[in-house]
Amino acid sequence: MEQAFPQCLKCNTGILLPLSDYGREGASIMYKAWVCNNPNCGFNLRIDNGEISTGRNITESYK
């Protein structure tokens, strides 16, 4: 099955890619964040504790 991801509406050239994470209790959280794959764009959308935030700086985690 082929999966299509949405186009970034900020830059109109990148594709929004989903990122998953693990919750406090170790449960998998599918699609916790979406990021544009265009490095010049940097758009991101994230869900934390039921709140949606956009525009955070994207950094590498060292965990």
JOVENJO-V463284 format. One record per residue. PHI is phi in whole degrees, -180 to 180 (none if undefined). NEAR is the number of other ideal C-beta (glycine too) atoms within 12 Angstrom. D_CENTER is the distance of its C-alpha to the mean C-alpha in Angstrom with 2 decimals. Layout:
phi->(PHI/PHI)
near->(NEAR/NEAR)
d_center->(D_CENTER/D_CENTER)
This chain:
phi->(none/-86/-112/-110/-103/-72/-75/-70/-83/-80/-105/62/-122/-86/-118/-80/-107/-81/-122/-112/-151/-118/-79/-59/-93/92/-75/-71/-116/-76/57/-71/-144/-128/-132/-79/-84/-85/-63/-80/-91/80/-64/-149/-133/-139/-114/-130/51/82/-107/-98/-129/-131/79/-68/-67/-91/-131/-86/-90/-108/-76)
near->(3/4/8/10/17/20/19/25/17/22/18/15/16/23/22/27/24/23/23/16/19/13/14/9/7/8/11/12/20/14/19/23/25/30/31/30/23/20/13/13/22/20/30/28/27/25/22/16/11/9/9/16/16/22/15/17/12/21/10/6/8/4/6)
d_center->(21.85/19.72/16.16/15.06/11.60/11.72/12.77/11.24/13.76/13.82/15.19/16.22/16.16/12.70/10.69/7.17/6.11/4.96/5.05/8.06/10.32/13.89/15.52/18.64/20.93/19.23/17.95/14.94/12.00/10.42/7.03/6.56/2.94/1.90/3.78/7.47/9.71/12.53/13.39/15.52/12.99/10.28/8.58/5.42/5.35/5.91/8.84/11.66/15.09/14.73/13.84/11.07/10.49/9.49/10.63/10.57/11.78/9.77/12.24/13.23/14.08/17.72/18.00)
